[in-house]
Each structure stands twice: as C-alpha cells, then as structure tokens.
Amino acid sequence: MGAKSISAAEANRNFSRLLEGVRKGRSFVVTSHGKPVAKIEPAEVSSRAESATRRALLHRLRSQPAIDAGRWTRDELYEDGA
C-alpha cells in the first residue's frame, strides 16, 4: 500500500490521528501547495529502506573493477578548472 497524501494544514490539525496511523504501519506524504515536502512513515520502514540501499550500494561498489588512475599532484587535485 502506498503513502497517502495529506496537506500540511490537515497534518497540523490532525497530528495525533496522523501518528496513530503511523503506529499502525501507514505512511503519509505531506504536501504544501500541492507539492510533496515530507514523508512520515514508521521508523522501521526507514531503517529497512536504508539497509536495502546500503546493501545495493556496497554490492555495486564491490562489483566495479578498480581503476588505476595513476598518481596526481596536489596542484592537479585542486585545479579550479579555469
């Protein structure tokens, strides 16, 4: 089930009910002037998403070959491109 959209004003007026929904596992996207500005979701959902993202990144990094770019001088590293 996807996150339900809720306006910032409605979220402010009904914050206790919003939190009750989050305790039950629901997620909400808070909008301001029709544009998403925040997501409120159960803490364990965020932790799972972060863990999955971390695993995917580490897998990608491990699968990429290392490239020998040679030695760089300090001046080369800090060139401003001008």
Secondary structure, 3 states (H helix, E strand, C coil): CCCEEEEHHHHHHCHHHHHHHHHCCCCEEEEECCEEEEEECCHHHHHHHHHHHHHHHHHHHHHCCCCCCCCCCHHHHCCCCC
